[in-house]
């Protein structure tokens, strides 16, 4: 069965120097469930683009596709292909994007978006290896190079390569809730949500073999979210001092233990609001918030909506056939 509403139209803009992997992410994620999104790829002139690999990519659409798109994705290009200034042809193509459209940049695609001036005064991210170059070129953009993706208004920017998957799954999650996003992730054999940020991927000295990681504490915490959890409790799980645990946790995950726990509790609350009829105070108790007021405060701060509003939107999943189409890796 199809979605009860028209599919969201996604246009992916392919530029010279495009990475083929990143260019294919939107189609792979958004079209993993039939009927929710349609994805089409275009170039600034409707002609093939030269990829960062040893082949060119033929596209079937020109920039007119951008005029009617609900979501526009600016894919990544090899750093050597990032233009120092936007050509007239590229500016004209980007000017076709409607003011209603959401815009997603993957990796170095943020350079193209920032060059339009649309990110001025907003938060954004890009690959950590080009972060300083980005900051020097676009000081008017509030760069956050330590995260996997950043959403500010209608703009969503993501870090390197696979973080484009994280960003596209975030769009699906925002549009249809955790259950549908999780179905998409399972079909594409990718994690539905990755903890932390780019900090865990930045080049660092290799830890000594005898050092114990914090993963066992994270796994333990996920099955004890309903309990009071603090730094001392988590550190004891892996036999570390709180100070050592906090330092290693942040190095491995990219955020502090406290922020990580908050993310997990809000995410679990989302799942309960979608898939159960528990009262709000029981949901708060089940995920470790002391009161329903605390849940409401953190939920709204994280997602911008109240738990009740979220349940009203996602509590009953849309009538979508998740069994088709059959895809490789499903």
C-alpha positions, 0 to 999 in steps of 0.5 A, a space after each residue: 500500500 502507498 503512503 496516505 500523502 504524496 511522496 516527498 520530492 527529493 532532488 540531488 544536485 550532482 557537481 563535478 568532483 562528486 564522490 559516487 558513494 555520497 551521491 547515492 546515499 539519498 536514493 538508497 535511504 529515502 527510497 528504502 520504503 516505497 511511497 514516502 519519497 521520490 529521489 531524482 538527480 540533476 546537474 547544473 546543466 543537465 549534462 554528465 558530471 565528472 566524478 572523483 573516481 575514474 568515471 563520469 556520471 550521467 544524469 537525466 535532469 537539469 536544474 529545473 528539478 530544483 524548483 519543485 523539490 521539497 528537499 534538495 541535497 548538495 552532495 560531497 565533492 573532492 576537496 580539490 574540486 571545491 570552487 573558490 567562487 560559485 560560477 554564474 551557472 551554479 549560482 543560477 541553478 542554486 537560485 532555483 531552490 524554493 524558499 520552502 525547500 529543506 536543504 541537506 549538504 553532505 560533507 564538503 557540500 557545505 562549502 557550496 551551501 555556505 558560498 550562497 550566503 544562506 548559512 550566514 549566522 547559522 550552525 553547520 558542519 562539514 568533514 573534520 579534515 577541511 573544518 579549518 579551511 571552512 572556518 577561515 573561508 566562512 567565518 560568518 557560519 557557526 561551524 560545529 566540526 565535532 558532530 555528525 550532523 547539524 540541523 538549523 532551521 531548514 538547513 541540515 549539514 552533515 560531516 564526512 561520507 557515511 554521516 550523510 546516511 545519519 543525516 538522511 535517516 534523521 530526515 526520515 525520523 523527523 518526518 515519520 518517527 523512529 519506527 519507520 527510520 528503524 525499518 529503513 536502517 534495517 533494510 539498508 543494514 546500517 545503524 539507525 542512530 550513531 552515538 557521539 560525533 566526528 571526534 571519535 573519527 579524528 586521527 588520535 594516538 592509538 590507545 595502549 592495548 591494555 586500556 579498557 574501553 567504555 563500550 561495556 558501560 554503554 551497553 549496560 546503561 542501555 538496559 538500565 535507563 530506568 535507574 538513576 545513573 551517574 558518572 560514578 556508577 558507569 565508571 564502576 562497570 568498567 573498573 575505572 575512576 570517574 575522571 578516567 572514565 569521563 576522559 575515555 568516554 568523551 574520546 571514544 563517543 564524542 560527547 560527555 557521558 551525561 549528554 550521551 545518557 540524555 540522548 539515549 533517554 530521549 530516544 527511548 522515550 520517543 520509541 515508547 511514545 510511538 509504540 505504547 499507550 503508557 501515560 507520560 509520567 510512566 514514560 518518564 519513569 521508564 526512561 529514567 527521568 525523575 518527573 514527567 516535567 523533566 521529561 517534557 523539558 528535555 524532550 522539548 529542548 532536544 526535539 522542539 515538541 512536547 511528548 504529547 505532540 510527538 505521540 499525536 504525530 507518530 503514535 500511530 505509524 502511517 499505513 505503509 507497506 514495509 515488506 516491499 520493495 525487496 532490496 539487496 541487503 534487506 
